[in-house]
Amino acid sequence: MATLVKPVAWIERPVFAEVVGFLFGFVIAAVMVIIVHTVVREHTFIWPEVFLPAVLTGMLASFAVFLSRRSLTKNSARAHDLFVSAFRMSPALSAITDLETSEHLDVNDTWVNTLGITREDVIGKTAMELGLWVDLEARTRLMQTLRENGSVRGFEAQLTGRDGTVHDILMDCDIIHSDENRQQVMWSGRDVTQHKQNTRSLKLFHGVMAESKDAIFISNAEDGTFVEVNDQACRSLGYNREELIGMRIMDIDPQIDGPESWKKHVENLKKNGGMILRSTHRRKDGQLFPVEVGIRLVTFKDRTYNVGVARDISETLRGEADLKRAKDSAEYANHLKTQFLANMSHELRTPLNAIIGFADILKGEMFGPLGNDRYKEYANDISDSGGHLLNVITDILDVSRIETGTLDFKEEDVNLERTIISCLRLMQRRADDAEVKLLTEVPETLPLLWADQLRIKQVIINLLGNAIKFTPAGGAVIVDAGTEENGVLWLSIVDTGIGMLPEDIPKALEPFGQVGDLMTHPHEGSGLGLYIVKSLVESHEGSVEIESTPKKGTTVIVRFPKARVRRL
């Protein structure tokens, strides 16, 4: 790896340099032997006695130096290879850059795999060109500290990978020297992104645990032993944290009375994925209190934990009990009211029918002339008033039967077109008296409707009566019917009357619901007509839709489901 730091330069000279070194050592050793021999022999130089030992000594000395150099070279090369392997295989992100140019000289596999940039794309480029640093000012501070101290430890930085992912890196760096006496920077970093995320999650978890108004229990799924609880859990049970840790769920929950019960509890959790249930907890002083608990199994580092969030529902249960008592009381009062109305209706109908019957006898002069036209006029008034009162009583009786579920239905195939025509005939006189036109566009090919014919007539007559009553003289009421693509049978009654505001429509559908000021209301009525219509239609699985605009009119659409439609 040419870019990595090389061994000491003199150890890596070529073979030619080794040969020259060998000869130079030989000459020096020989000369030294000759000089010593001459001095010892009192400056007498004897060639045979001096030359041969000098040559042998020089050869031995030079060979010893050669072997020493060879050994150092092999050791240095071995160290270099070990360094390269360690650099390549290091689990840390490692890189070497030029201190002056900041160009990357090499990076290891961990660096490549973490940031997703190939070695070929990195070599020769700077971090600026690669766009690695998220905070360029942080890099400037790092390089300044590095130049001043020669090394930096534990510097937190953020580097951007090729895919745009930001990595939190904890890095060390040192200035090193190459064989060309150039300064390089050795970088070593650890990706702490997941660690920081875990730390943040852990802080969030502890924050939620501390601030939660609910008691949180984390227990070992194997035996229910508590491994973590929050402050609210301690407060609700009266224990301190040290006391609760190590206790088991069965120590505070009487419904889990042993290992078998706990095992069944865990199996249910595994099957359902989680549960919300009501249980009972026992405080340190033995007092029991109701709780609602959300429970789920959580696996972390190959271990399964039971996480429970419990809330004291004592106040909730008291509120539910109070609400139930109030509901029962209201239903009982409503039942008494309905029963009273039903009884009163029956009591009033008998004498009222007698009054209407006698008025009709007087009005028809069945036993001879009355002798005065005013008597006949009074008889008409008595009959009309009695008829109106009888209708009101009938409506009240129907409402009581609807609310008590005692209204009888006799269902059969109903020809809706004939039923509509029959109702129009019954209401024609009232329409003529009000100077309102009754029009119909009902086709003769309508399918049959499976329903109670009497109740369907009651629906149509009530709707026609309302439409005529609230339509000024000169107006019109139009009756239409048909089927939709989905097989639903519909009936509509449209009038050109006074209409009402959209927000008043729900009120008009309530019992005794009347729109407008009752003190100045010019129209008679109990306010039960539309409520009865809605109830009767819903009893046939149908629906009622009302659209209305003040001073323009009202449209009422009744729909019956496909299941009740019979084709001819």
C-alpha positions, 0 to 999 in steps of 0.5 A: 500500500504505497500511501501508508507509512513505510518502514525506515528508509535505509532498511529498504535499499535495493540489492545494489546498495547491499553489494556496495555495503558488503565491499565497503565493509570488507575494505574497512575490515582489511585495512584495520587488520593491516594497521593493527598487525603493522603496529604490533610487529613494530611497523614491519609489514609481512604480506603473507602474514597480514593479507590473508587474515585481513581478507578473512576478517573483512569478509566475516565482518561484512557478512555479519553486517549484511546478515544483520541488515537483511534481518532488520529489513524482513522484520520491518516488512513484517511489521509493515504487513501487520500494520496494513492488515490491521488498518484494513480489518479494523472495526473502526472507520480508518482513513489516512489523509495528507495534512497539507492538501487534505486529500485522502490517501487511503480508507479501510473497509469499515469506512467504505461500508459505513459511508457507502463510498468506494475506495476508488471514489475517495482516493485523491479527494478531500472531505470538502469535495466528497461533502462528508462533513455536516458542520464545516466549522466543526472540522475547522476547529478539529484541524486547528486543535490537531495542528496545535497538539499533534493529536485529538481524542474523542471528537464528535462529528457528523459525516454524511454517507452517499445515500444522505444518511447522517452518521454520528462519529466519535473520532481520534486523529494523529499527525504521522510522518511518511518516508518522504518526510510528509505529514499525514493524518491518521483518522480512526472513528467509531459510528455511534449513531445507533448508540446516540439514538438508543441514548435519546430513546432511553432518556425519553423512556425514563422521561415518560416513566417519570412524568406518567400519571399512570403506574408503569410496571415492567416485569420478566415474562418468565416469572413476573418479577418486576425489573423496572417501575415508575414513581407513580407505581410506587405511589399507588401501591405504597412501596418504594422502588427498592421494595417493588423491584424483585417482587412479582405481579402476583404479589400485587394482583390477587387475580394472578394467584400463582405460576400456573395463572401467570403462565396462562396470562402470558400465553393469552398475551402471546395469542392476542398481542396485547390486552386491556382489562380491568383488575384489582391491585393490592396496596402495601397496607392490604387495601384493594383498589380497581385498576384498568391495565393495558398489557403487552409483551416486549422482546429486548435483547432476546428476553421477553418482558411484560409491560403493564400500564395501570390506572386507578379507576375508583373514581371512574367506577363511582361515576359509572355507578352514578350514571347508571343510577341516573339512567335507570331513574330516567328510564323508569320516569320515562316508562311511568310517563309513557304508561301514564300517557297510554292510560290517559289516552285510553281513558280520554278516547271513550268519552271523546268518541261519544262527544264526537258521535253526538256532535255528528248526530246534531250536525246531521239533524238525524232526529229532526231540525235543530231549529236554529242554524247556530246550533248546527254551527256549534255542532260542526265546531264540536265535531272538528275539535273532537276529531283534532283532539282524537288525532292528538290522543291517537298520536300520543298512544302511538308514541307510547307504544313505540317507546315501549316496543308494543306497537304491533305490525302486520306485514304483507305485500303492499302496492305502494302506488294504490296506497298513495292514491288512497291517501291522496283521496283521503287528504283531498278535502283538506287540501281543497279547504287550504287551497293547495294542489295535490299532484302525483307522479307515481308510476304504475310499475312500482314493485310491491313493498313488504310492510304493514299497510296501515303503518305505511298509510299512516306515514303518507297521511302524516307527511301529506298533512304536514305538507298541506298544513305548512303550504300557503294557499295557491301552493302545491304538494307533489307526491312521487315514488320510484326505485334506485339502481341499488334496488332501494324503493323511495317515496318523496313528498315535496311542498312549496310551503314555508320551509325551515332552517337546516339546523331546525330539522333535527328538532322537528324529528324529536317527540313534541318537536315544533319549529318556531315560537309556540306563542305565535305559531299559527298552525295546530299540531302536537309535534309528534307527526314527523317523530312517528313517521321516522319511528315507523319507517325505521321499524321497516329498516328504512330511513327518512331524509329531509331537505328544507329551505325557508320560504321555498319549501320542504322535501321529505324522502323515505327509503325502504331497503332492497330486502323489502322490495318485491318485484311484480 
